[in-house]
Amino acid sequence: MYADVTKQVITKILKYCNDIEEIINEFDEDFETFSSKPKWNYSVSFALQQIGELSKHLPAEFIKETRDNIPWRVFRDMRDMYAHEYERMELSDIWHSATIDEPVIKLFCETYLKEN
């Protein structure tokens, strides 16, 4: 059961990671272009928020076993910021999450799914 739930959640997280990369590739990974288009901001923010929400559904044992590789707490906290304090978010923070944090979690998810 633990492995099945984990695999389902990781698969969904990977989907959102792929969505973020697809969106970023549409504007050639350029922050200025990203910041000038609210629809891209909102799309990326929503996907990051979903990653944080999904991470809340991972089994506690899995979180404990993998927390040295992925800062799950950061993703959960990030989700709360997107949901409750979005107007206070800086575009540079969203950009950082999408271009620095997302590739790390994507690689982790791909590796986990290959090995399991």
N, C-alpha and C positions, 0 to 999 in steps of 0.2 A: 504494500500500500504506500509506504513512504517513498519508494522509488518511483511509483507510478505518478503520484501527485507532483513530486519534484520534477520529473521529466515533462509533465504537462505545463507546469509553470515556466520552466526554463525554455521550453519551445515557444511559449507566448512572449516571453521577454526577448528572445532572439528575433521574433517577428518585428517587434517594435524597434529593436536595434537596426534591423535592415531597413525599416521605414525611415528612420532618422538619416541613415546614410544615403538613401535614395533622394530624400528631400535636399540634403546638403549638396549632393552632386548636381542637382538642378541649377544651382547658382555657383558652381565651380568653387565651392568651399571658400567663398569670399565673405568675410564678416560685414563689410559695408553693404553688400547686396542683401545679405540676410537681414541686417538691421533696418533696411529700407522697405521691407515687405512684411507687413503684419501677418499675412496668411502663412508665411513660412515660420515666423516666430510662434504663432499659435499651434501650428502643426507639430513642430519639434517639441514645444512645451508639453503638448498633450501626450505625445509618445513618451517623453521622459516621466511625466506624471504616471502613466500607465506602468512603466517599469517599476517605479517605486511602489505602486499599489500592489502589483503582482508579487513583489518581493515579500510583502506582508503575508503572503499565502504559502511561503516555503516552510517546510517543517523546521521546528526549532533545532533539531539535531543537525540538519543540513546547514543551517545558518552557523551554528557553532563550529562545525567541521570545516567550513569554507571561509570563515570571516577573515582569515589571514590573506586570502586571495582577493576577496571582494568585500568592500566595506558596505555590507547590506544596510546597516543603520543609516549611512549617509543617503542611500537611495530612498529609504523610507522617509527620512526627514525632508529630503528634497521634494518628495511627493506632497507632503503636507504644506510646504512653502508654495508650491505651484497651485494647490487647491485653495489655500486660505489667504495667501499674501501675494498673489500674482502681481498685483499692481506695484508692489515694492521690489519686485525682481528686476535686476539689471540685465539687459540683453547680453552683456559680456559674460554674466554668470551662466545664462542659458547656453550661450555659444561654447563656453568652456565645458559644460556638462556634455554637450552634443559632440564635441570634437576631441575631448581628452578622456572623459569618463566612459562614454558610450563604447568606444573601441575596446576598452579593457573588459567591460562586461560582455560584449559580443564575443570576444575571443574565449572567455571563460565558458560561455554558454555553448559555443561550437565544440569546444574540447569536451565538455561534460557530455554532450549528446553523442559524440563519436565514441566515447569510452563506455557509455551506458546504453 
